[in-house]
Amino acid sequence: MNEELDVIRCHVVAENAEALREFIHETQPDVGCRAVARHTQAGVGLDLYFRHEQLDQARAARSAPQVSIIEIENVTENWRSLTEEIGGGDRFAHRDAIPHGLGRKG
């Protein structure tokens, strides 16, 4: 598995909304489906998604000193561990079979 392609969820906090906007514009992260910036005591925070190489570049960006980047989770790694629970084959193959695992909806 290529860890360089893994997606990392980060919480990014800037002193103000303009600094956060500038960082997002420069680094071009994935902001997710419902990006909602929240005001905190430290400033304005938002969860952003980066690939490993993108995250390294984001930390080196010109606007990076204006923000605090906290890695929260490796989303791809979590997804891999969850998919290990999914069984192979048709879990309803036999009439008397008891369903188990995380099924796939057709």
C-alpha positions in Angstrom: 0.0 0.0 0.0 1.3 3.4 -0.9 1.1 5.7 2.1 1.8 8.7 -0.1 -1.8 8.3 -1.4 -3.3 8.1 2.0 -5.7 10.9 3.0 -5.1 12.7 6.3 -7.8 14.7 8.0 -6.3 17.7 9.7 -7.8 20.4 11.9 -6.4 23.8 10.7 -6.8 26.9 12.9 -6.0 30.4 11.8 -6.2 33.7 13.7 -8.9 35.0 11.4 -11.0 33.9 8.5 -8.9 35.7 5.9 -5.7 33.9 7.0 -7.6 30.6 6.7 -9.0 31.5 3.3 -5.5 32.4 2.1 -4.1 29.1 3.3 -6.9 27.1 1.6 -6.5 29.0 -1.6 -2.7 28.4 -1.6 -2.7 24.7 -0.6 -5.9 23.6 -2.4 -6.9 20.9 0.1 -10.2 18.9 0.0 -12.6 20.7 2.3 -15.0 17.8 2.5 -18.8 17.8 1.8 -19.8 20.3 4.4 -17.0 22.6 5.2 -18.0 24.7 8.3 -15.4 27.0 9.9 -15.9 27.3 13.6 -14.8 30.1 15.9 -12.7 29.0 18.8 -10.5 30.9 21.4 -7.5 30.3 19.1 -9.3 31.7 16.0 -11.2 30.1 13.2 -10.9 26.3 12.7 -11.8 23.9 9.9 -11.2 20.3 9.1 -9.3 19.8 5.8 -8.1 16.7 4.0 -4.6 16.3 2.5 -2.7 13.5 0.9 0.7 12.9 2.6 2.7 14.8 0.0 0.1 17.6 -0.1 0.4 17.9 3.7 4.2 18.3 3.5 3.7 21.0 0.9 1.0 22.7 2.9 3.4 22.9 5.9 6.0 24.5 3.7 3.5 26.9 2.1 4.0 30.7 2.3 0.8 31.1 4.3 1.5 28.1 6.7 3.0 30.3 9.5 -0.4 31.9 9.8 -2.1 28.6 10.7 -1.8 25.7 13.1 -2.1 22.3 11.4 -3.1 19.3 13.7 -3.3 15.8 12.2 -6.4 14.1 13.4 -6.6 10.8 11.5 -5.4 8.8 8.5 -8.8 8.4 6.8 -7.6 5.9 4.3 -6.0 3.6 6.9 -9.3 3.7 9.0 -11.2 2.8 5.8 -8.9 -0.1 5.1 -9.4 -1.5 8.7 -13.1 -1.3 8.3 -13.2 -3.0 4.9 -11.4 -6.0 6.5 -14.7 -6.8 8.2 -16.5 -7.2 4.9 -16.7 -10.8 3.9 -16.4 -12.1 0.3 -19.1 -13.9 -1.6 -22.8 -13.9 -1.3 -23.8 -14.1 2.4 -27.4 -15.1 1.4 -26.2 -18.0 -0.9 -28.0 -20.6 1.2 -31.6 -20.3 2.2 -30.7 -21.2 5.8 -27.6 -18.9 6.0 -27.4 -16.4 8.8 -26.3 -13.0 7.5 -23.0 -11.7 9.0 -20.5 -8.9 8.4 -21.1 -5.7 6.6 -23.1 -6.5 3.5 -23.2 -4.7 0.2 -26.5 -3.2 -0.9 -27.4 -4.0 -4.5 
